[in-house]
């Protein structure tokens, strides 16, 4: 049974059952797990230039291809793995994005090995607090996403421009950008 008559949700989530489920269960929910924060950042990077639904439809294949997004395992990927991934029709086959994900895993592990928790890093920009959008206006980036983007780039991450970072902040609930009438707000 459809629940659309019971709940108003953000317009972008209405068209597709996968998008609806993602919106209703995941998008904008404060994510505190460091590995999951990293996985979402890597997937947002793959999304660059594409519609999010494409990545969402391929998410399980991505998880399979990238060892469950276990940073320790992905950090060990080599040239052979890059070629294997480039031949995998289940994922977005973009060499630069694949290499950036492997590099991202290595950076994640370096941070962890030096005692820095990736979740603490991600949430440090808002002192652990969720920022709330006004629910009526939509932006593609913000001064904070620019700041986080700069910090991520400084550490060596790629595909972390201010727009990708802002989409990630929304996805992992650092920003609550659900529309005013949305039942998830």
ABEGO torsion letter per residue (X at the ends): XBAAAABBBBAAAAABAAAAAAAAAABGBBBABAAAAAAAAAAAAAABGBBAAAAAAAAAAAAAAAGGGBAAAAAABBAAAAAAAAABAABBBBAAAAAAAAAAAAAAAAAAAAGBBAAAAAAAAAGGBBBBBAGABBBABBAAAAAAAAAAAAAGBBGABAAAAAAAAAAAGABBABBAABAAX
